[in-house]
Amino acid sequence: MRIVSYEIEGSSVDFYLISLTMGDVPSNVNRWRGQVGLAPASPEEITQDVKAFQVSGHDVKCIEIYNEDGGRGIIAAIVDLAPQYWYFTAKGSVDELKANAADIQKFLESIQIN
């Protein structure tokens, strides 16, 4: 399912892109929360945590999910190319993700879609 995987030098973060036809933000965020051992969040809580921006004229929704107690996290972005959606997902330890969060954000903001 992966289209491409990215390596973040000096880390064990798993950062990749997949493309699917479903773009429901709350369902995806709650699935990711479950993957790191967190309970589901309400749509209102998710809306507060999502950062929205645009790349190449397309809407992007980005969220950082950290389970401090479990030590795992996910930084994910959904690029709306309806009817297709691109999912950029970085999974790893909370410490490594936080250390690389600014660079991941810069990368996401630099995406060029033709």
Secondary structure, DSSP 8 states (H G I E B T S, - for coil): -EEEEE--TTS--EEEEEEES---HHHHHHHHHHHTT-----HHHHHHH-EEEEETTEEEEEEEEEETTTTEEEEEEEEEETTEEEEEEEEEEHHHHHHHHHHHHHHHHT----
